[in-house]
């Protein structure tokens, strides 16, 4: 049994432990359903000041999750992930296409990018 919320792997869990985790899953699903109800609610303080709801992303594919969950912007595009898992630096075309994809998927919303300098 893998518990991704608490970072645990339980090998050969007992029936009792499995039942506990089923109940935990049901509670988590119920909480997510409650959060979904708030998705399109305005993000304002009690004195009616708008607060932009932004999320950090690591890849262009992450923009969909921001928008699907009511995010108003990309708070930070962690561009260092473009450099990870590669034997050489990403080409200008790869970087351009990644930035372009984020901006196109994000529409007219705010997007803040981090830039990594390698020498």
C-alpha positions as CSV (number, residue, x, y, z in Angstrom):
1,X,0.0,0.0,0.0
2,X,1.5,3.4,-1.0
3,X,0.5,6.5,1.0
4,X,1.6,9.4,-1.2
5,X,0.3,12.0,1.3
6,X,2.5,10.8,4.2
7,X,5.3,9.3,2.1
8,X,4.9,5.7,3.4
9,X,4.9,2.3,1.8
10,X,3.2,-0.4,3.7
11,X,4.2,-4.0,2.7
12,X,1.6,-6.6,3.3
13,X,-0.8,-4.4,5.3
14,X,-3.4,-6.1,7.5
15,X,-7.1,-6.0,6.6
16,X,-7.5,-3.5,9.4
17,X,-4.8,-1.2,8.0
18,X,-6.4,-1.4,4.5
19,X,-9.7,-0.5,6.0
20,X,-8.1,2.5,7.7
21,X,-6.6,3.7,4.4
22,X,-9.9,3.2,2.6
23,X,-11.6,5.5,5.2
24,X,-8.7,7.9,4.8
25,X,-9.2,7.9,1.0
26,X,-12.9,8.6,1.4
27,X,-12.1,11.6,3.7
28,X,-9.6,12.9,1.2
29,X,-12.1,12.5,-1.7
30,X,-14.7,14.4,0.3
31,X,-12.3,17.2,1.1
32,X,-11.4,17.5,-2.6
33,X,-15.1,17.7,-3.4
34,X,-15.4,20.6,-1.0
35,X,-12.4,22.4,-2.5
36,X,-13.9,22.0,-6.0
37,X,-17.0,23.9,-4.8
38,X,-14.7,26.9,-4.2
39,X,-12.9,26.7,-7.5
40,X,-14.8,29.6,-9.1
41,X,-15.2,31.7,-6.0
42,X,-13.6,35.1,-6.1
43,X,-10.3,35.3,-4.2
44,X,-10.9,38.4,-2.0
45,X,-10.2,39.4,1.5
46,X,-13.0,40.2,4.0
47,X,-12.6,43.9,3.1
48,X,-13.1,43.0,-0.6
49,X,-9.5,43.3,-1.8
50,X,-8.7,40.9,-4.6
51,X,-5.8,38.5,-4.0
52,X,-4.4,36.8,-7.2
53,X,-4.5,33.0,-6.9
54,X,-1.3,31.8,-8.6
55,X,0.4,28.4,-8.7
56,X,4.0,27.4,-9.4
57,X,4.7,25.1,-12.3
58,X,7.7,23.1,-13.5
59,X,6.6,22.2,-17.1
60,X,4.3,23.7,-19.7
61,X,2.0,20.7,-19.0
62,X,1.4,22.0,-15.4
63,X,-0.6,25.0,-16.7
64,X,-3.6,22.8,-17.2
65,X,-3.7,22.0,-13.5
66,X,-3.5,25.6,-12.6
67,X,-6.4,26.6,-14.8
68,X,-8.5,23.5,-14.0
69,X,-8.3,24.3,-10.3
70,X,-9.3,27.9,-10.5
71,X,-5.8,29.5,-10.6
72,X,-5.6,33.0,-12.0
73,X,-1.9,33.0,-12.9
74,X,1.4,31.1,-13.0
75,X,3.1,32.4,-9.9
76,X,6.5,31.0,-10.9
77,X,7.6,29.0,-13.9
78,X,10.5,27.0,-12.5
79,X,12.6,27.0,-15.7
80,X,15.5,25.1,-14.1
81,X,13.6,22.0,-14.9
82,X,14.4,22.5,-18.6
83,X,18.0,21.8,-17.6
84,X,17.4,18.7,-15.5
85,X,17.8,15.2,-16.9
86,X,19.9,16.3,-19.9
87,X,23.4,15.6,-20.9
88,X,23.8,19.1,-22.4
89,X,22.1,22.4,-22.1
90,X,18.7,22.8,-23.8
91,X,18.9,24.5,-27.2
92,X,17.4,28.0,-27.7
93,X,14.6,26.4,-29.7
94,X,13.7,24.0,-26.8
95,X,13.7,26.9,-24.4
96,X,11.7,29.2,-26.7
97,X,9.1,26.5,-27.3
98,X,8.7,25.7,-23.6
99,X,8.2,29.4,-22.8
100,X,5.9,29.9,-25.7
101,X,3.8,26.8,-24.6
102,X,3.4,28.2,-21.1
103,X,2.3,31.6,-22.3
104,X,-0.1,30.3,-24.9
105,X,-1.7,27.8,-22.5
106,X,-1.8,30.5,-19.7
107,X,-3.7,32.9,-22.0
108,X,-3.7,36.5,-20.9
109,X,-2.9,35.6,-17.3
110,X,0.2,36.6,-15.4
111,X,3.3,34.4,-15.6
112,X,6.5,35.0,-13.6
113,X,9.5,33.0,-14.9
114,X,12.8,32.1,-13.1
115,X,15.9,32.2,-15.3
116,X,18.9,30.0,-14.6
117,X,22.3,31.2,-15.6
118,X,25.0,28.6,-16.5
119,X,28.5,29.6,-17.2
